[in-house]
Amino acid sequence: MSIKIFNTLTREKEAFKPLEEGKVSMYVCGPTVYNYIHIGNARPAIVFDTVRRYLEYRGYDVDYVLNFTDVDDKIIKAANELGEEVPEVADRFIDAYLEDVGALGVKMATHHPRVMDTMDDIIEFVNVLVDKGYAYEADGDVYFRPRAFEDYGKLSHQSVDELRAGARIQVGEKKEDPLDFALWKQAKDGEIAWDAPWGQGRPGWHIECSAMAKKYLGETIDIHAGGQDLTFPHHENEIAQSEAMTGKTFAKYWMHNGYINIDNEKMSKSLGNFVLTKDLIAQHKPQVLRFFMLSVHYRHPINFTEELLESAKNSLDRIQTAYHNLEHRKSASLNLTEDNAEWLEKIADFKRDFEKEMDDDFNTANAISVLFELSKEANIYLNEPQTKLAVIEAFQDAIMELLGILGINLNTDKELLDEEIETLITERNEARKNRDFAKADEIRDLLKEKSIILEDTAQGVRWKRG
């Protein structure tokens, strides 16, 4: 079965066929680096990192670009407030972004381009659009004419006239049409600026991504991705200026992740429900945050509450417990190869089911359900009178491999979870009841190694961490 992607452009699931066999070019819109990122920024970082990981698991060589907008009105404002230079502010928050998403298991991109390092390419891009008549200069500013681009509105599925009805010309703008958007902004006194044919200034937001995508991935790319809020105007404008410039399709597949709500309300500064990623990482295990983000299909909205985050923790603990139960049983398993085929085929079926769900527009929610079933089956196997080492290890390998595709790694050396301790104590009690004292002692010694102290009382076995 081939991978299918829901393409925002066509609003249909389409079979994925990259431009070049075995290779994928993928551009993801990154943050404007004027502050620490919030969990709304973290979601696309996790979602599209997972898409990349799955494509690589499927054998594709993925050229993955995630940009940084390092010059912008918000960064200039932050620099003025802090009494610092714009590059200094950008450097600090790029480092903070990489630290936050790195903790969440996000791999470094193949390229992390910055606007300041792409200025010559941006200026050349704007020049071509002016020469072709798609853009015009007005007193140091340069604007793009959406009406000159025949397919404007095709991504957001709106007509030019519908878009025109909601457009306004702001004070100081010298547009021909309210729908026109800035490619180049004339510098204000004291602002950071670059020399260009239209005078000193800096680029508009939309042109930056078009120029960086073209520079690092070429005129046509396989996948362009970002948050749902970027569909219009950002990605719509990228398509217009890129295809006007090259005369070619800009991106074959457009992917957008859904919004994050906080306690069923849209996250916003005005509502005071703004949650920074770094604060969540300080309070919760990053792997739990990633697991939570992937527990809902990427195109659907996700509701963030402490209760749902705790539920995600418990769900991940269930999988971890199954893994550790398998680990505990290894030493008591027989190193035999006969009669393993049925169980090994069951494990292979789970992997195929996982792939089937991920092939269907990267449905991580359903893929996680498969992981739960795999863990449940592992626990069923542990009730077999005799367990085989090959099957135990096959279960463990499958759990680790499928979690790894989701970017989640179990720390097999960390302390036991409460649920694991309770499970081991129950096993020890059963062993003692069955007069299997060797097994009971083995479990006691394992708990002792993990600094778990057992106390036999009239009410049963109590435990505490030593």
For each residue, the residues with C-beta under 8 A, 3 or more apart:
1: 355 356 359
2: 15 16 17 359
3: 15 16 55 58 358 359
4: 13 14 15 16 359 360 361
5: 13 14 16 223 253 255 361 362
6: 11 12 13 14 255 299 361
7: 10 11 12 13 14 252 253 254 255
8: 11 155 231 254 255 256
9: 154 155 253 254
10: 7 14
11: 6 7 8 157
12: 6 7
13: 4 5 6 7 360 361
14: 4 5 6 7 10 253
15: 2 3 4
16: 2 3 4 5 253
17: 2
18: 21 22 23 24 25 60 222 252
19: 23 25 220 221 222 252
20: 23
21: 18
22: 18 59 60 61
23: 18 19 20 60 61 62 63
24: 18 55 60 61 62 63 222 223
25: 18 19 63 65 217 218 221 222 223
26: 48 51 52 55 62 63 64 65 217 221 222 223 224 225
27: 65 66 67 209 212 213 216 217 221 223 224 225 251
28: 44 48 64 65 66 109 224 225 226
29: 44 66 67 209 225 226 227 230 234 235
30: 66 67 68 69 97 112
31: 37 41 68 69 93 97
32: 69 72 74 75
33: 68 69 70 75 89 90 93 94 97
34: 72 74 75 77 78 89 90 93
35: 74 78 93
36: 93 96 97 100 276 277 278
37: 31 41 42 45 96 97 100 101 276 277 278
38: 41 42 267 274 275 276 277
39: 42 43 260 267 275 276 277 280 289 304
40: 43 227 259 260 267
41: 31 37 38 44 45 97 277
42: 37 38 39 45 46 100 101 104 277 289 293
43: 39 40 46 47 227 257 260 293 302
44: 28 29 41 47 48 225 226 227 257
45: 37 41 42 48 49 66 101 104 106
46: 42 43 49 50 101 104 105 106 290 293 294 407
47: 43 44 50 51 257 293 294 298 362
48: 26 28 44 45 51 52 225 255 257
49: 45 46 52 53 101 105 106 107 407
50: 46 47 53 54 294 362 364 405 406 407
51: 26 47 48 54 55 223 225 255 298 362
52: 26 48 49 55 56 62 64 107
53: 49 50 56 57 107 404 405 406 407
54: 50 51 57 58 358 362 405
55: 3 24 26 51 52 58 60 62
56: 52 53 59 60 61 62
57: 53 54 405
58: 3 54 55
59: 22 56
60: 18 22 23 24 55 56
61: 22 23 24 56
62: 23 24 26 52 55 56 110
63: 23 24 25 26 110 111 216 217
64: 26 28 52 109 110 111
65: 25 26 27 28 109 110 111 112 113 212 213 216 217
66: 27 28 29 30 45 109 111 112
67: 27 29 30 112 113 114 115 208 209 212
68: 30 31 33 90 94 97 112 113 114 115
69: 30 31 32 33 72 75 115 205 208
70: 33 75 86 87 90 94 114 115 116
71: 75 76 86 90 115 116 192 202 203
72: 32 34 69 75 76 205
73: 76 77
74: 32 34 35 77 78
75: 32 33 34 69 70 71 72 78 79 86 89 90
76: 71 72 73 79 80 86 191 192
77: 34 73 74 80 81
78: 34 35 74 75 81 82 89
79: 75 76 82 84 85 86 88 89
80: 76 77 83
81: 77 78
82: 78 79 89
83: 80
84: 79 88 89
85: 79 88 89 192
86: 70 71 75 76 79 89 90 192
87: 70 90 91 116
88: 79 84 85 91 92
89: 33 34 75 78 79 82 84 85 86 92 93
90: 33 34 68 70 71 75 86 87 93 94 114 116
91: 87 88 94 95
92: 88 89 95 96
93: 31 33 34 35 36 89 90 96 97
94: 33 68 70 90 91 97 98 112 114
95: 91 92 98 99
96: 36 37 92 93 99 100 278
97: 30 31 33 36 37 41 68 93 94 100 101
98: 94 95 101 102 108
99: 95 96 102 103 278
100: 36 37 42 96 97 103 104 277 278 281
101: 37 42 45 46 49 97 98 104 106 277
102: 98 99 105 106 108
103: 99 100 281 286
104: 42 45 46 100 101 277 281 286 289 290 407
105: 46 49 102 286 287 290 407 408 409
106: 45 46 49 101 102 407
107: 49 52 53 407
108: 98 102 112
109: 28 64 65 66 112
110: 62 63 64 65
111: 63 64 65 66 216
112: 30 65 66 67 68 94 108 109
113: 65 67 68 117 118 212 215 216
114: 67 68 70 90 94 117 118
115: 67 68 69 70 71 118 119 122 203 208 212
116: 70 71 87 90 119
117: 113 114
118: 113 114 115 121 122 208 211 212 215
119: 115 116 122 123 194 203
120: 123 124
121: 118 124 125 211 212 214 215
122: 115 118 119 125 126 203 207 208 211
123: 119 120 126 127 184 194 196 197
124: 120 121 127 128
125: 121 122 128 129 207 210 211 214 241 245
126: 122 123 129 130 135 142 183 184 196 203 207
127: 123 124 130 131 197
128: 124 125 131 132 245
129: 125 126 132 134 135 144 183 241 244 245
130: 126 127 133 134 135 136 137 142
131: 127 128
132: 128 129 135 244 245
133: 130 145 148
134: 129 130 144 145 148 149 241 244 245
135: 126 129 130 132 142 143 144 145 183
136: 130 142 143 145 176
137: 130 140 141 142 198
138: 141 142 143 174 175 176
139: 174 186
140: 137 186 198 199 200 201
141: 137 138 173 174 182 184 185 186 198 201
142: 126 130 135 136 137 138 182 183 184 198
143: 135 136 138 175 176 180 181 182 183
144: 129 134 135 180 181 182 183 206 237 240 241 244
145: 133 134 135 136 148 149 176 177 180
146: 149 152 160 163 177 179 180 181 237 240
147: 152 160 177 179
148: 133 134 145 244
149: 134 145 146 152 240 243 244
150:
151: 154 239 240 243
152: 146 147 149 160 163 236 240
153: 156 157 158 159 160 162 163 236
154: 9 151 157 236 239
155: 8 9 231 232 235 236 239 254
156: 153 231 232 236
157: 11 153 154
158: 153 162 163 232
159: 153 162 163
160: 146 147 152 153 163 164 179
161: 164 165
162: 153 158 159 165 166
163: 146 152 153 158 159 160 166 167 179
164: 160 161 167 177 178 179
165: 161 162
166: 162 163
167: 163 164 177 178 179
168: 178
169: 173 175 178
170: 173
171:
172:
173: 141 169 170
174: 138 139 141
175: 138 143 169 178 180
176: 136 138 143 145 180
177: 145 146 147 164 167 180
178: 164 167 168 169 175
179: 146 147 160 163 164 167
180: 143 144 145 146 175 176 177
181: 143 144 146 204 206 233 237
182: 141 142 143 144 185 204
183: 126 129 135 142 143 144 203 204 206 207 241
184: 123 126 141 142 196 198 201 202 203 204 207
185: 141 182 201 202 203 204
186: 139 140 141 198 199 200 201
187: 191 192 193 199 200 201 202
188: 191
189:
190:
191: 76 187 188 202
192: 71 76 85 86 187 202
193: 187 200 201 202
194: 119 123 200 201 202
195: 200
196: 123 126 184 199 200 201
197: 123 127
198: 137 140 141 142 184 186 201
199: 140 186 187 196
200: 140 186 187 193 194 195 196
201: 140 141 184 185 186 187 193 194 196 198
202: 71 184 185 187 191 192 193 194
203: 71 115 119 122 126 183 184 185 207 208 211
204: 181 182 183 184 185 207 208
205: 69 72 208 234
206: 144 181 183 209 210 233 234 237 238 241
207: 122 125 126 183 184 203 204 210 211 241
208: 67 69 115 118 122 203 204 205 211 212
209: 27 29 67 206 212 213 234 238
210: 125 206 207 213 214 238 241 242 245 250
211: 118 121 122 125 203 207 208 214 215
212: 27 65 67 113 115 118 121 208 209 215 216
213: 27 65 209 210 216 217 221 224 238 242 250 251
214: 121 125 210 211 217 218 219 242 245 246
215: 113 118 121 211 212
216: 27 63 65 111 113 212 213
217: 25 26 27 63 65 213 214 221
218: 25 214 221
219: 214 242 246 248 250
220: 19 246 248 249 250 251 252
221: 19 25 26 27 213 217 218 224 250 251 252
222: 18 19 24 25 26 251 252 253
223: 5 24 25 26 27 51 251 252 253 254 255
224: 26 27 28 213 221 235 238 250 251 253 254 255
225: 26 27 28 29 44 48 51 254 255 256 257
226: 28 29 44 230 234 235 255 256 257
227: 29 40 43 44 230 256 257 259
228: 231 256 257 258 259
229: 259
230: 29 226 227 234 235 256
231: 8 155 156 228 234 235 236 254 256
232: 155 156 158 235 236
233: 181 206 236 237
234: 29 205 206 209 226 230 231 237 238
235: 29 155 224 226 230 231 232 238 239 254
236: 152 153 154 155 156 231 232 233 239 240
237: 144 146 181 206 233 234 240 241
238: 206 209 210 213 224 234 235 241 242 250
239: 151 154 155 235 236 242 243 250 251
240: 144 146 149 151 152 236 237 243 244
241: 125 129 134 144 183 206 207 210 237 238 244 245
242: 210 213 214 219 238 239 245 246 250
243: 149 151 239 240 246 247 248 249 250
244: 129 132 134 144 148 149 240 241 247
245: 125 128 129 132 134 210 214 241 242
246: 214 219 220 242 243 250
247: 243 244
248: 219 220 243
249: 220 243 252
250: 210 213 219 220 221 224 238 239 242 243 246
251: 27 213 220 221 222 223 224 239 254
252: 7 18 19 220 221 222 223 249
253: 5 7 9 14 16 222 223 224
254: 7 8 9 155 223 224 225 231 235 251
255: 5 6 7 8 48 51 223 224 225 226 298
256: 8 225 226 227 228 230 231 299
257: 43 44 47 48 225 226 227 228 298 299
258: 228 296 298 299 300 301 302
259: 40 227 228 229 266 267 301 302
260: 39 40 43 267 301 302 303 304
261: 264 265 266 267 301 302 303 304
262: 265 266 267 271 273 275 303 304 305
263: 273 303 304 305
264: 261 303
265: 261 262 271 273
266: 259 261 262 271
267: 38 39 40 259 260 261 262 271 273 274 275 304
268: 271 273 274
269: 272 274
270:
271: 262 265 266 267 268 274
272: 269
273: 262 263 265 267 268
274: 38 267 268 269 271
275: 38 39 262 267 279 280 304
276: 36 37 38 39 279 280
277: 36 37 38 39 41 42 100 101 104 280 281
278: 36 37 96 99 100 281 282
279: 275 276 282 283
280: 39 275 276 277 283 284 289
281: 100 103 104 277 278 284 286 289
282: 278 279
283: 279 280
284: 280 281 288 289 309 313
285: 288 289 313
286: 103 104 105 281 289 290
287: 105 290 291 316 408 409
288: 284 285 291 292 309 312 313 316
289: 39 42 104 280 281 284 285 286 292 293 309
290: 46 104 105 286 287 293 294 406 407 408
291: 287 288 294 295 312 315 316 368 406 408
292: 288 289 295 304 308 309 312
293: 42 43 46 47 289 290 296 302
294: 46 47 50 290 291 364 365 368 406
295: 291 292 312 315 364 365 368
296: 258 293 300 301 302 365
297: 300 361 363 364 365 366
298: 47 51 255 257 258 362 364
299: 6 256 257 258 361
300: 258 296 297
301: 258 259 260 261 296
302: 43 258 259 260 261 293 296
303: 260 261 262 263 264 308
304: 39 260 261 262 263 267 275 292 308 309
305: 262 263 308 309
306: 309 310
307: 310 311
308: 292 303 304 305 311 312
309: 284 288 289 292 304 305 306 312 313
310: 306 307 313 314
311: 307 308 314 315
312: 288 291 292 295 308 309 315 316
313: 284 285 288 309 310 316 317
314: 310 311 317 318
315: 291 295 311 312 318 319 368 372
316: 287 288 291 312 313 319 320 408
317: 313 314 320 321 417 419
318: 314 315 321 322 372 375 419
319: 315 316 322 323 371 372 375 399 403 410
320: 316 317 323 324 410 417 420
321: 317 318 324 325 375 417 419 420 423
322: 318 319 325 326 375 376 378 379 395 399
323: 319 320 326 327 375 378 396 399 400 410 412
324: 320 321 327 328 412 416 417 420
325: 321 322 328 329 378 379 382 420 423
326: 322 323 329 330 378 382 392 395 396 399
327: 323 324 330 396 412
328: 324 325 331 424 443 446
329: 325 326 332 333 382 387 392
330: 326 327 333 389 392 393
331: 328 442
332: 329 387 439 442
333: 329 330 386 387 388 389 391 392
334: 386 387 388 389
335: 388 389 390
336: 339 340 388 389 390
337: 340 388 390
338:
339: 336 342 388
340: 336 337 343 344 388 390 391
341: 344 345
342: 339 345 346
343: 340 346 347 381 388 391 394
344: 340 341 347 348 390 391 394
345: 341 342 348 349
346: 342 343 349 350 377
347: 343 344 350 351 374 377 391 394 395 398
348: 344 345 351 352
349: 345 346 352 353
350: 346 347 353 354 370 373 374 377 398 402
351: 347 348 354 355 398 401 402
352: 348 349 355 356
353: 349 350 356 357 370 373
354: 350 351 357 358 367 370 371 374 402 405
355: 1 351 352 358 359
356: 1 352 353 359 360
357: 353 354 360 363 364 366 367 369 370
358: 3 54 354 355 362 363 364 367 405
359: 1 2 3 4 355 356
360: 4 13 356 357 363 366
361: 4 5 6 13 297 299
362: 5 47 50 51 54 298 358
363: 297 357 358 360 366 367
364: 50 294 295 297 298 357 358 367 368 406
365: 294 295 296 297 368 369
366: 297 357 360 363 369 370
367: 354 357 358 363 364 370 371 402 405 406
368: 291 294 295 315 364 365 371 372 406
369: 357 365 366 372 373
370: 350 353 354 357 366 367 373 374 402
371: 319 354 367 368 374 375 399 402 403
372: 315 318 319 368 369 375 376
373: 350 353 369 370 376 377
374: 347 350 354 370 371 377 378 395 398 399 402
375: 318 319 321 322 323 371 372 378 379 399
376: 322 372 373 379 380
377: 346 347 350 373 374 380 381 395
378: 322 323 325 326 374 375 381 382 395 399
379: 322 325 375 376 382 383
380: 376 377 383
381: 343 377 378 384 387 391 392 395
382: 325 326 329 378 379 387
383: 379 380
384: 381 387
385:
386: 333 334
387: 329 332 333 334 381 382 384 391 392
388: 333 334 335 336 337 339 340 343 391 392
389: 330 333 334 335 336 392 393
390: 335 336 337 340 344 393 394
391: 333 340 343 344 347 381 387 388 394 395
392: 326 329 330 333 381 387 388 389 395 396
393: 330 389 390 396 397
394: 343 344 347 390 391 397 398
395: 322 326 347 374 377 378 381 391 392 398 399
396: 323 326 327 392 393 399 400
397: 393 394 400 401
398: 347 350 351 374 394 395 401 402
399: 319 322 323 326 371 374 375 378 395 396 402 403 410
400: 323 396 397 403 404 409 410
401: 351 397 398 404 405
402: 350 351 354 367 370 371 374 398 399 405 406
403: 319 371 399 400 406 408 409 410
404: 53 400 401 407 408 409
405: 50 53 54 57 354 358 367 401 402
406: 50 53 290 291 294 364 367 368 402 403
407: 46 49 50 53 104 105 106 107 290 404
408: 105 287 290 291 316 403 404
409: 105 287 400 403 404
410: 319 320 323 399 400 403
411: 414
412: 323 324 327
413:
414: 411
415: 450 451 465
416: 324 420 421 424 447 450 452
417: 317 320 321 324 420 421
418: 421 422
419: 317 318 321 422 423
420: 320 321 324 325 416 417 423 424
421: 416 417 418 424 425 447 452 463
422: 418 419 425 426
423: 321 325 419 420 426 427
424: 328 416 420 421 427 428 443 446 447
425: 421 422 428 429 443 447 454 461 463
426: 422 423 429 430
427: 423 424 430 431 439 443
428: 424 425 431 432 439 440 443 444 461
429: 425 426 432 433 461
430: 426 427 433 434
431: 427 428 434 436 437 439 440 443
432: 428 429 435 436 437 440
433: 429 430
434: 430 431
435: 432
436: 431 432 439 440
437: 431 432 440 441
438: 441 442
439: 332 427 428 431 436 442 443
440: 428 431 432 436 437 443 444
441: 437 438 444 445
442: 331 332 438 439 445 446
443: 328 424 425 427 428 431 439 440 446 447
444: 428 440 441 447 448 454
445: 441 442 448 449
446: 328 424 442 443 449 450
447: 416 421 424 425 443 444 450 452 454 463
448: 444 445 451 452 453
449: 445 446
450: 415 416 446 447
451: 415 448 465 466
452: 416 421 447 448 463 464 465 466
453: 448 463 464 465 466
454: 425 444 447 461 462 463
455: 461 462 463 464
456: 461
457: 460 461 462
458:
459: 462
460: 457
461: 425 428 429 454 455 456 457
462: 454 455 457 459
463: 421 425 447 452 453 454 455
464: 452 453 455
465: 415 451 452 453
466: 451 452 453
